[in-house]
Amino acid sequence: MKCYSELMLLPTLEERIRYLQRCQKLGDRTFGGDRYLNQAFYHSYEWKQVRHSIIVRDNGCDLAVDGYPVGGRGYIHHINPITVDQLTHGNDALFDPENLILCSHKTHNTIHYGNENSIPKPIIERRPGDTCPWR
């Protein structure tokens, strides 16, 4: 089982993505006909409270890496995938902060379906003269 505490030992966004990667293929079955279960879960009051606390804990940053602010709404990703059984019968892992991390839409898709080329690159701060071709 993977966890948030272990993930935080990895210093870069790239290392954290590799730790979380699932190597799924587009079209892989997730919840299938039971998708209504996770949609109801993600609209629950309890989930919204936990979601807010995770965003605050991770300082609004992609995989909690400073310098990678999540633009837009962001996703709260379950580090260990949730199951229909967990949603039906309840399970502490659904709301456990050790199983949750904030990520951007692009990072979320990279974790599930991406490869090395889809890992987000750091924003490079521009300086005057840094594009000068003769330097």
C-alpha positions in Angstrom: 0.0 0.0 0.0 1.3 3.4 -1.0 0.8 6.4 1.3 1.1 10.2 1.5 3.9 10.1 4.1 6.0 7.9 1.9 5.2 10.1 -1.2 6.4 13.2 0.7 9.9 11.7 1.0 10.2 12.1 -2.8 11.4 15.7 -3.6 10.3 16.2 -7.2 7.0 16.2 -9.1 8.5 13.7 -11.5 9.4 11.2 -8.8 6.0 11.6 -7.1 4.2 10.9 -10.5 6.4 7.8 -11.0 5.5 6.6 -7.5 1.8 7.0 -8.2 1.6 5.9 -11.8 -1.0 3.2 -12.6 -0.2 2.6 -16.3 -3.9 2.2 -17.3 -5.1 2.3 -20.9 -7.9 4.6 -22.1 -11.1 2.7 -22.0 -10.1 0.4 -19.1 -13.1 -0.4 -17.0 -13.2 1.3 -13.7 -16.6 1.5 -12.1 -18.6 0.5 -15.2 -22.3 0.4 -14.5 -21.6 1.2 -10.8 -20.3 4.7 -11.7 -23.2 6.3 -10.0 -21.7 5.1 -6.6 -18.5 7.2 -7.0 -20.4 10.1 -8.4 -22.7 10.2 -5.3 -19.7 9.8 -3.1 -17.8 12.8 -4.7 -20.9 15.0 -4.2 -21.3 14.1 -0.5 -20.9 16.7 2.3 -18.2 14.5 4.0 -16.2 14.3 0.8 -16.4 18.1 0.2 -15.0 18.7 3.8 -12.1 16.3 3.3 -11.4 17.7 -0.1 -11.1 21.2 1.3 -8.7 20.1 4.1 -6.5 18.2 1.5 -6.2 21.4 -0.7 -5.2 23.4 2.4 -2.7 20.7 3.6 -1.1 20.5 0.1 -0.9 24.3 -0.1 -2.8 24.3 -3.4 0.2 22.7 -5.1 0.3 19.8 -7.6 1.2 16.7 -5.6 2.1 19.1 -2.8 5.3 20.2 -4.6 6.0 23.9 -4.0 6.2 25.9 -7.3 3.6 23.8 -9.0 0.3 25.6 -8.2 -2.8 23.8 -9.4 -4.7 26.0 -11.8 -8.4 25.6 -11.8 -10.3 23.3 -9.6 -7.8 20.4 -9.2 -8.4 16.8 -8.3 -8.1 15.0 -5.0 -6.6 11.7 -6.1 -6.9 8.4 -4.1 -3.3 7.1 -3.8 -4.6 3.6 -3.6 -7.6 3.1 -5.9 -11.1 2.9 -4.3 -13.4 0.0 -5.1 -17.2 -0.5 -5.5 -17.1 -2.6 -2.3 -15.5 0.3 -0.3 -18.2 2.7 -1.6 -21.0 0.3 -0.9 -20.0 -0.8 2.6 -17.8 2.2 3.7 -14.1 2.2 4.4 -11.7 4.5 6.2 -9.5 4.6 3.1 -12.1 6.7 1.3 -11.4 9.7 3.6 -8.0 8.9 5.0 -5.6 11.8 4.4 -2.8 9.3 4.0 -4.6 8.0 0.9 -5.3 11.4 -0.7 -3.3 14.0 -2.6 -4.1 17.2 -4.6 -3.2 17.1 -8.3 -3.9 19.0 -11.5 -6.0 17.6 -14.3 -2.9 17.0 -16.4 -1.1 15.3 -13.5 -4.1 13.1 -12.8 -4.3 11.9 -16.4 -0.5 11.3 -16.4 -0.8 9.2 -13.2 -3.5 7.0 -14.8 -2.7 7.0 -18.5 0.5 8.9 -19.2 4.1 8.2 -19.9 7.4 10.1 -19.3 6.6 12.6 -22.0 3.4 13.7 -20.3 5.0 14.6 -17.0 4.6 18.4 -16.4 7.8 20.4 -16.7 8.7 23.2 -14.1 7.9 26.8 -15.0 11.1 28.5 -15.9 11.4 32.1 -14.7 12.4 34.4 -17.5 15.0 37.1 -17.2 16.0 39.9 -19.4 18.5 38.7 -22.1 18.0 35.0 -21.5 17.0 34.5 -25.1 20.0 36.3 -26.6 21.4 33.9 -29.2 25.0 34.9 -28.8 25.4 34.2 -25.1 
